[in-house]
Amino acid sequence: MKEITTEELKKRLESGEDLELIDVREDEEVEGGMIPEAKHIRMSEIPEKLAEIDKEKETIFICRSGGRSGRVCEYLEEQGYDVVNMVGGMLEWEGNTKPKSELA
């Protein structure tokens, strides 16, 4: 499984790269703040929302510490998706965050 550190992701976003980010944490967790460029799909909803994930584009998955997003990456990798796990998760993220409610 491919991995990216929080620092590598921050640099790629700051350079203006157009990235697909999906935060798989629960609703109350993302209310505490998520990466503004990320889309929120709870881990439990991933199987029913596969159509919202572009199989042809690299997608970076995020959770609190990297465990849940790692399991999502394993699941999607088996189905042919190009996925990357953000190791360290939001616990190590030092970039911008916003509560989900502010990210209409």
PEZI-V604245 format. One record per pair of residues at least 24 apart in sequence whose ideal C-beta (glycine too) atoms are under 7 Angstrom apart, sorted by sequence separation. I is the first residue (numbers start at 1). J is the second residue. D is the distance in whole Angstrom. If there is no record, write none. Layout:
i:I j:J d:D
i:I j:J d:D
//
This chain:
i:13 j:37 d:6
i:38 j:62 d:6
i:58 j:82 d:5
i:59 j:83 d:6
i:60 j:84 d:5
i:61 j:85 d:6
i:62 j:86 d:5
i:65 j:89 d:4
i:43 j:68 d:5
i:55 j:80 d:6
i:57 j:82 d:7
i:61 j:86 d:7
i:64 j:89 d:5
i:46 j:72 d:6
i:55 j:81 d:5
i:58 j:84 d:6
i:60 j:86 d:6
i:63 j:89 d:5
i:64 j:90 d:5
i:65 j:91 d:5
i:35 j:62 d:7
i:62 j:89 d:6
i:64 j:91 d:6
i:53 j:81 d:6
i:62 j:90 d:7
i:43 j:72 d:6
i:46 j:75 d:7
i:20 j:54 d:6
i:29 j:64 d:6
i:20 j:57 d:5
i:22 j:59 d:6
i:24 j:61 d:6
i:20 j:58 d:7
i:24 j:62 d:7
i:25 j:63 d:5
i:20 j:59 d:4
i:21 j:60 d:5
i:22 j:61 d:5
i:23 j:62 d:5
i:24 j:63 d:5
i:25 j:64 d:6
i:20 j:60 d:7
i:22 j:62 d:7
i:19 j:60 d:6
i:21 j:62 d:6
i:24 j:68 d:6
i:24 j:69 d:6
i:24 j:72 d:5
i:9 j:60 d:7
i:4 j:60 d:6
i:35 j:93 d:7
i:35 j:95 d:7
i:36 j:96 d:6
i:40 j:100 d:6
i:35 j:97 d:6
i:36 j:98 d:5
i:34 j:97 d:6
i:33 j:97 d:3
i:34 j:98 d:7
i:33 j:98 d:6
i:33 j:99 d:6
i:34 j:100 d:6
i:36 j:103 d:6
i:31 j:99 d:5
i:1 j:70 d:7
i:31 j:100 d:6
i:30 j:100 d:4
i:31 j:101 d:7
i:1 j:73 d:5
i:1 j:74 d:6
i:1 j:77 d:6
i:9 j:86 d:6
i:4 j:84 d:5
i:6 j:86 d:6
i:3 j:84 d:7
i:2 j:84 d:4
i:3 j:85 d:5
i:4 j:86 d:6
i:5 j:87 d:6
i:6 j:88 d:5
i:13 j:95 d:7
i:5 j:88 d:7
i:1 j:85 d:6
i:3 j:87 d:5
i:10 j:94 d:7
i:10 j:95 d:4
i:6 j:92 d:5
i:6 j:93 d:5
i:6 j:94 d:7
//
